[in-house]
Each structure stands twice: as C-alpha cells, then as structure tokens.
C-alpha cells in the first residue's frame, strides 16, 4: 500500500501531465515530472519556505530571496549556494504565480506589476540555474533552460492544474481548504 505522500505525488504527476498536455501543448515528460515534484515538495511548508533570514524567519518576498541569493553582495556563501537558492526562487515563483494568482492583488501596487516581477524572478532564476551546465549539474541544465524559456506557459499550465484540483474537490464534495489541509 502507498503512503499518503506517494499517493499525493502520483496524483500530482497525473494531473500535471494531463493538464500540460491538454492546455499548453508541452509534451515534455521531464518538465512535467519536475513540476509535479515541486508541487509534492511544497506540500511540506518547511520546503516551501526553506529560505530564511539571519533570525531564522522564513523569507516570503521574492525580492529578499533574490538579494540573499547573490554570492557577492548577498548572503549566499558560494556560487553553488546561489544555484540552490535560484532554483528555489524559480520553483517558488512558478508555484505562486501558477497555483495562487490571487496573491498578486494588492492595494498598494498594480497586480500586473507584481505578477511580472514574480515571472521575471522565476524565469531569470531558472536561466541562472541552467548556466550551471558542467560537472554534476550538466545533466539537468537543459531542463532549467526549458523552464526559463517556457516560464509563462508553465505558469498557465499550473493554473490549469489548480482549476483541475478545484474541480476534483467540488466533484467529491470536499472543500478546497480540506484538500490543502490534507495535502500539507
């Protein structure tokens, strides 16, 4: 019998692959598998908010994450740490822009501006990760190049994944909040 985590991971893989194939035209098993794994990983809030400041408080603002990821002026102790942080920023940006587009509504700033900042941060972070294309990182560099190149399409695909989750929850009679609570 599968654990809840394995079942959730399988569900994410199926829905992501189906939605991306149907709505984006991206028939890229490696890319959709990676995105499904991001969803599975982020079901654990410690992984979603893994970047922390000096006091140990989770960093939620992408601008602060970008500052921290700089190995020269930020807190990243090395270029390898920068790669890891940039990978997380790409994942975090993709996740929020695709699964929770409502977070871009703000009283202080225009929502399109916030969205564009998130997309730019995600795309550029994946691009930087793709440039680590030697040694142990060579095998996955092309995946991150495709994620950078197709970032907006991947966001759109994740939005369709969320719509599918909403539909499944409504169909089963469960509220979305209960589904998210169970997934976390």
C-alpha positions as CSV (number, residue, x, y, z in Angstrom):
1,X,0.0,0.0,0.0
2,X,1.2,3.5,-0.8
3,X,1.8,6.2,1.8
4,X,-0.1,9.4,1.6
5,X,2.9,11.2,0.2
6,X,3.4,8.6,-2.6
7,X,-0.3,8.8,-3.5
8,X,-0.2,12.6,-3.5
9,X,2.9,12.5,-5.7
10,X,1.2,10.2,-8.1
11,X,-1.9,12.4,-8.2
12,X,0.3,15.4,-8.9
13,X,2.2,13.7,-11.7
14,X,-1.0,12.5,-13.4
15,X,-2.8,15.9,-13.2
16,X,0.2,17.9,-14.2
17,X,1.0,15.7,-17.2
18,X,-2.7,15.7,-18.3
19,X,-3.2,19.5,-17.9
20,X,0.1,20.4,-19.6
21,X,-0.6,18.1,-22.5
22,X,-4.2,19.3,-22.9
23,X,-3.8,23.1,-22.3
24,X,-0.2,24.1,-23.0
25,X,0.9,21.7,-25.7
26,X,4.0,20.9,-23.7
27,X,4.6,17.2,-24.1
28,X,7.7,17.1,-22.1
29,X,7.7,14.3,-19.5
30,X,10.9,15.5,-17.8
31,X,9.5,19.1,-17.4
32,X,6.0,18.0,-16.2
33,X,7.6,15.4,-13.8
34,X,9.8,18.2,-12.3
35,X,6.8,20.5,-11.8
36,X,4.8,17.7,-10.2
37,X,7.7,17.0,-7.9
38,X,7.8,20.7,-7.0
39,X,4.1,20.5,-6.0
40,X,4.8,17.4,-3.9
41,X,7.7,19.0,-2.2
42,X,5.9,22.2,-1.5
43,X,3.1,20.3,0.3
44,X,5.6,20.5,3.1
45,X,5.6,24.1,4.2
46,X,9.2,23.9,5.5
47,X,10.3,23.2,1.9
48,X,8.1,26.0,0.5
49,X,9.6,28.5,3.0
50,X,13.1,27.0,3.2
51,X,14.9,30.3,2.6
52,X,15.3,32.0,6.0
53,X,16.9,35.3,7.2
54,X,19.6,35.6,9.8
55,X,16.9,35.3,12.6
56,X,15.6,32.0,11.1
57,X,12.4,33.6,9.9
58,X,11.1,32.4,6.5
59,X,11.7,34.8,3.7
60,X,8.4,35.1,1.7
61,X,9.3,38.0,-0.6
62,X,11.0,37.2,-3.8
63,X,12.9,40.4,-3.8
64,X,14.5,39.5,-0.5
65,X,15.2,36.0,-1.8
66,X,17.0,37.5,-4.8
67,X,19.1,39.7,-2.6
68,X,20.0,36.8,-0.4
69,X,21.0,34.6,-3.4
70,X,23.7,37.0,-4.5
71,X,27.1,35.4,-3.7
72,X,28.9,38.7,-3.9
73,X,26.5,41.2,-2.1
74,X,24.0,38.8,-0.5
75,X,24.2,36.0,2.0
76,X,24.9,33.1,-0.4
77,X,28.3,31.8,0.7
78,X,29.2,30.4,-2.7
79,X,28.1,30.1,-6.3
80,X,26.8,26.6,-5.5
81,X,24.6,28.1,-2.8
82,X,23.5,30.7,-5.3
83,X,22.4,27.9,-7.7
84,X,20.4,26.2,-4.9
85,X,18.8,29.5,-3.9
86,X,18.0,30.4,-7.5
87,X,16.5,27.0,-8.1
88,X,14.2,27.6,-5.1
89,X,13.3,31.1,-6.3
90,X,12.3,29.6,-9.7
91,X,10.2,26.9,-8.1
92,X,8.7,29.3,-5.6
93,X,7.8,31.9,-8.3
94,X,6.3,29.2,-10.6
95,X,4.3,27.7,-7.7
96,X,2.8,31.0,-6.5
97,X,2.2,32.5,-10.0
98,X,0.5,29.3,-11.2
99,X,-1.3,28.0,-8.2
100,X,-2.2,31.2,-6.4
101,X,-2.5,34.1,-8.8
102,X,-4.8,35.9,-6.4
103,X,-1.7,36.8,-4.3
104,X,-0.9,39.4,-6.9
105,X,-3.9,41.5,-5.9
106,X,-2.6,44.4,-3.8
107,X,-3.9,47.7,-2.6
108,X,-0.5,49.3,-2.9
109,X,0.6,48.2,-6.3
110,X,-0.9,47.2,-9.6
111,X,-1.4,43.4,-9.7
112,X,0.1,43.1,-13.2
113,X,3.3,44.7,-12.0
114,X,3.6,42.2,-9.1
115,X,2.9,39.3,-11.4
116,X,5.6,40.5,-13.9
117,X,8.1,40.8,-11.1
118,X,7.4,37.2,-10.0
119,X,7.6,35.9,-13.5
120,X,10.8,37.7,-14.2
121,X,12.3,36.5,-11.0
122,X,11.3,32.9,-11.8
123,X,12.4,33.0,-15.4
124,X,15.8,34.6,-14.6
125,X,16.4,32.3,-11.7
126,X,15.8,29.2,-13.8
127,X,18.1,30.7,-16.5
128,X,20.9,31.2,-14.0
129,X,20.4,27.6,-12.8
130,X,20.7,26.4,-16.4
131,X,24.0,28.2,-16.8
132,X,25.5,25.8,-14.2
133,X,26.0,23.3,-17.0
134,X,29.1,21.5,-16.0
135,X,30.0,18.6,-13.8
136,X,27.2,17.2,-11.6
137,X,24.8,19.9,-12.9
138,X,25.2,19.3,-16.7
139,X,22.5,16.6,-16.9
140,X,19.7,18.9,-15.6
141,X,20.9,22.2,-17.1
142,X,18.8,21.8,-20.2
143,X,15.6,21.2,-18.1
144,X,16.1,24.5,-16.4
145,X,16.8,26.2,-19.7
146,X,13.4,24.9,-20.9
147,X,11.7,26.0,-17.7
148,X,13.2,29.5,-18.2
149,X,12.2,29.6,-21.9
150,X,8.6,28.4,-21.2
151,X,8.1,30.0,-17.8
152,X,4.8,31.8,-18.6
153,X,3.4,28.7,-20.3
154,X,4.4,26.6,-17.2
155,X,2.6,29.2,-15.0
156,X,-0.5,28.8,-17.2
157,X,-0.3,25.1,-17.0
158,X,-0.1,25.2,-13.2
159,X,-3.1,27.5,-13.2
160,X,-5.0,24.8,-15.1
161,X,-3.7,22.2,-12.6
162,X,-5.3,24.3,-9.8
163,X,-8.5,24.5,-11.8
164,X,-8.5,20.7,-12.0
165,X,-7.9,20.4,-8.3
166,X,-10.8,22.8,-7.6
167,X,-13.0,20.7,-9.9
168,X,-12.0,17.4,-8.3
169,X,-12.6,18.9,-4.8
170,X,-16.0,20.2,-5.8
171,X,-16.9,16.9,-7.5
172,X,-16.0,14.9,-4.5
173,X,-17.9,17.2,-2.2
174,X,-14.8,18.3,-0.3
175,X,-13.9,21.9,0.1
176,X,-10.5,23.0,-1.3
177,X,-9.4,24.0,2.2
178,X,-9.8,20.4,3.4
179,X,-7.8,19.1,0.4
180,X,-5.0,21.5,1.0
181,X,-5.0,20.7,4.8
182,X,-4.8,17.0,4.0
183,X,-2.0,17.6,1.4
184,X,0.0,19.6,3.9
